[in-house]
C-alpha cells in the first residue's frame, strides 16, 4: 500500500519523474519486509542507476549490498501485513539493527475463553 504521506510529500515530489517511477516499481516488487532486487527492476523497467541514487540520497531507499539489493526505508511504517500472510524475506539479515522487520498485525487475535460452556 502506498502512503500519501510519502508520495505526496514535497521531498518526494521534488524527485525527477524517472526516480519517482522507479520508486513505485521497486515498491510493487518488494517482498514482505520491503526488500527488492533493484538491479532486476532497473533492467526490466529501463530506469538507470542514477535514478536509484536519487532515491538513496533522498532517504527513500537504502542499498544493502553490491548486487543492488535495496530496502525501502518507510516500508514497515506504511505497510500493514497480517501475521498469517507474512513471509520473511530471504534478505532479512540485511535489516539494520534498529528494525526488526516483523510485520504489524492489523487485526485483533481471537480470544478463547477457557472453562466457558455454551448450551443450546
C-alpha positions, 0 to 999 in steps of 0.5 A: 500500500502506498502512503500519501504521506510519502508520495505526496510529500514535497521531498518526494515530489521534488524527485525527477519523474524517472526516480519517482517511477522507479520508486513505485516499481521497486515498491510493487516488487518488494517482498514482505519486509520491503526488500527488492532486487533493484538491479532486476527492476532497473533492467526490466523497467529501463530506469538507470542507476542514477535514478536509484541514487536519487532515491538513496540520497533522498532517504527513500531507499537504502542499498544493502549490498553490491548486487543492488539489493535495496530496502525501502526505508518507510516500508514497515511504517506504511505497510500493514501485513497480517501475521498469517500472510507474512513471509520473511524475506530471504534478505532479512539479515540485511535489516539494520539493527534498529528494525526488526522487520516483523510485520504489524498485525492489523487485526485483533487475535481471537480470544478463547475463553477457557472453562466457558460452556455454551448450551443450546 
